[in-house]
Amino acid sequence: AGMGGGTGTGAAPVVAKAAREARAGVKDKGSKEKKILTVGVVTKPFGFEGVRRMRIAELGLEELQKYVDTLIVIPNQNLFRIANEKTTFSDAFKLADNVLHIGIRGVTDLMVMPGLINLDFADIETVMSEMGKAMIGTGEAEGEDRAISAAEAAISNPLLDNVSMKGAQGILINITGGGDMTLFEVDAAANRVREEVDENANIIFGATFDQAMEGRVRVSVLATGIDGSVSHDNKLETSSANQSETSEEEKFKWSYSQIPLPETKPAEQVNEGVKWNSNIYD
């Protein structure tokens, strides 16, 4: 969801709340709780969109976090880190979408793709359930030292908010390669990621094969429970914007209750699986 406007900011918490209620209230025939994870993937406004829209986005994030297991925040301003003067507006968003798509697929592939080490839903749940803020990254490389290069790219995603993996409580690592991927490469990539996190972090590791990846190695990393490392400094960084923040607050007196919310219907039964709240843009 795109935070800062009425649609994304208002609807995302409602959808997440419905998923949370489905998990708590819908029972299967065996009277077991449904296996549902609610993951929010949201964007924050560009700096040029102003203080008011950024404040609405921050309020929306606070509300959304009450209902999701894991929340991944991407400031649109960070698109400038992967763009140049010739990058079109639409191409920049496509790059961001691709990073998220590959990263999220890296998680789901661990459950459905054949490989050396496969995981099930319970494994994923241990690092994603009730974990709060998270970061996701993916890297792909070929040639000499491809495993290390892919791992380093995965842990330095330029699109994410100012977060650090150091304080992460849970780490999910997926290493994907073709039939030529070696044991030493898997070990090197996993250890490179492990160097970045606390030794007490819960690390879940998986490795999968993909024949289309022959000659290449891809590393996907999901770090969760990093609330203490999250910085919310992605507001306007110019002095004029900072000076206007107080007057804007006095003028608009924004609260979350003023953001229009869509009408909701009772949550319907949800099949087992991971529910990705990943409509990136409103």
N, C-alpha and C positions, 0 to 999 in steps of 0.2 A: 504494500500500500504506500502511496505517496502522502506523507504527513505534512500538515500545514494548511490544507484546504478542508472544506466541509465534508467532502465525500470520503476521502481516505482516512482522515482523522476521526470522523464520526463513525464510519462503518466498521473499520478494522477492530476496535474493541468489542463491538457488538457480535461480530462473527466469531472472534476468539472466545468470548463469553459463552456463546452457544455451543462451541466445541467442548469447552470445559464442563458445561452442564450436561452434555451428552455423555461424557466420560463418567461423571458422578452419578447420573440418574438413570441411564439406560443399562439394563442388565440383560445378558444373554440367557439362554435357557438353562445354563448351568449356574446361574446366579453369580457369575464372575464379572468383575469390572471390565468394561471394554478397554482394549488396548489402543489408546488414542494419545498421540503427542500433538500438541499445538505449537507450531513454530512460526513466529512472525518475522518476515523479511520486509523491512520498511526503509524509505528514504527520507532524508531531511532536506529542506529547501536550499536552493542556491543562495549565496550571500546577497545577490542583487535583488532577491525577493523581499528583503526588508525584515526589520526587527519584529514587527507584528506577526508575520507569518511564521517566523522561527519560534516565537513564543507559543503560538498555537500548536506547532509541531511538538515542542517539548512537553506541553500539557497532555497532548494526545499520547505520547510515548509513555508517560507516567501511568495513564489509564490503561493502555494496552498491556503493559508489563504485568498488571494484576491478573491477567487471564491467560497468558502464554507460558509454556514451559521454557522456551528459549527464544530470545529476541536478538536478531541481527540488524544492526543499524548502519545504513550507508548514506553519508552526506553527499548530496548531489555536487557540492562544491569540490569534492575530491575527484570528480571526472576530469578536472583540469590536470591532474597528475598523470593521466594516461593519454591525454590529448595533446595535439600540437596546433599550430595556427591553421593547418589545412584540414583538420578533423571536423567533419560536419556535425551539427547538433544531433542528428539522428544516429550517426555512426558512434558517437560517444555513448549514447544510451544502449546501443547494441553491444558495445564492448562490456558495459556493466552487466547487462543481462546475461552475456555469455559466461562471465566469471561466476555469477551466482548459479547459473544452470549447471555448469561443470562441477562446482563445489557441492551442490545439493545432490547431484547424481552420484557423486563419489560416496555419499552416505548410503543412498538407496541401493547402489550396486553391491554393497557388501552383503545385502540380504538376498539378492536375486541372481547375481552373476556367479558362475562357477569359478573357483579359485583355490589357492593354497590354503588360505585361512578365511572361512566365511563366518559371518555373524548372524544372529537372529534378532528379532525385535527386542527381546529382553536385554541384549547387549547394548543396543542403541539407546534404550530407555535409561540405562544406568548413567549415561553421560549427558542426557538431554532433559530428563524429567525434573521440573522445578529448579532449573539452573540459572534462570535470569539472562543477563546479557551474554552474548557470544560473538565470536569472530569465525569467519570461514574463509579459507584460501585454497587455491589450487595452483600447481605449477607443472609444466611439462617440458621435457628436455630430451635431446638426443646427443649422440657422440660421446666423447670421453667425459667421465664424471657426471653422466646424465642424471643419475639418481640423486646425488648431492645437489646439483643445480636445480632439479625439480623441487626438492624439499625446501631449499632456500627461497625459491619463488613462492611456494605455498605459504610460508610463514611471514611473508612481507607483502600481503595484499594491500596495494595503495588505495583501494576504494573505501576501506572500512574506516569507521570512526577511530579516534585516537585511543587505541586499546593495546594492551600488552598481554602476551600469553603467560608471563611469569607467574601471575596469581591464579591462573585457571585451575578449576577444581576437576574438570574432566576434559580429556583429549581423545578425539576419535581420528585415527590415521588410516587412510586407505591408499595403498600403493598398487597401481595398475600398470601392466606391461604385457608385451607379447610373449611368445614362447621362448624368446632369447633372454628374458629377464632372469638375472642370477640371484642366488641366495645372498651373496655378498652385497649386491646392490640394494636388496630389500633391507638388509641389516644397516647399511650406511645411511639410507634415507630415513629409516625409523629413528636411528640414534641422533641424526641431525635435528630432527624435530624435538626429540626428548631433551636435548641440551637446552632448549628454550623454556622449559616448564619446570615447575617445582617437583622435587623428587617424590613428594607425597601425592601428586595428582593421579587420578584414576585414568590410566591410559588403556584405551581399547584399540587393538590393532587388527587390520585385515589386509589381505592381499588377493587381488583378482587378476584373471587373465582376460585379455581382449586381443584377438588376432589382428585387429585393425591397428593396434599399438606396436606392431613389430618394429623394432629399431628405436622405440621411444619409451620413456617412463613418465607416468603421471602420478603426482602425489597430491592428495586432497586432505586437508586438515580442518577439523571442527573443534574449536576450543570453547568450553562453556564455563559458566560460573565465574565470570571475570568482572563482576560489578565493581569491585574495589579498584579496578584498573581503568575503568571507563572515564574518559574525559568528555565533558559536555561543553567544550570551548569552541565548538563549531558554530558559534553565533557570528555576528558581524565583527570583523577584526579591525576595521578602520576606527580611528579616534572619533570621527563624527558620528558613527553609528553608536558607539559606546556612550557618547554624550547625550544622544537622543533617547536612550533606552528608558530613562526615568520618566521623561515627558510622555513617551508613548504609553507607558504603563498607566500613568495618571489619566491619559486621555481615553484609553480603550477599556481598562479594567477587565481584561479577558479572564474568563474562567472556563473550565471544561464544560460546565453546564450550558454555556451559551452556544456551543457547537452543535448544529442540528444533527440529530440522530435519526436514521431510518427506522420505520416500523419493523418489528421483529415478530416472527412466528415461533411457536414452540419447537424446540430442537427435535428433529426426527432421528430415528435410529441410524447410527453411523456404523459402517462396516469396519472391521479391524484394519488398522493400517496407520500410516503417518499422515497427518493432515497438515499440509504446507500452506500457510497463509502467505502466498508469494505472488500476489498481483502487484507487481513492482510499482507501477505508476497509476495515479488516478486520472 
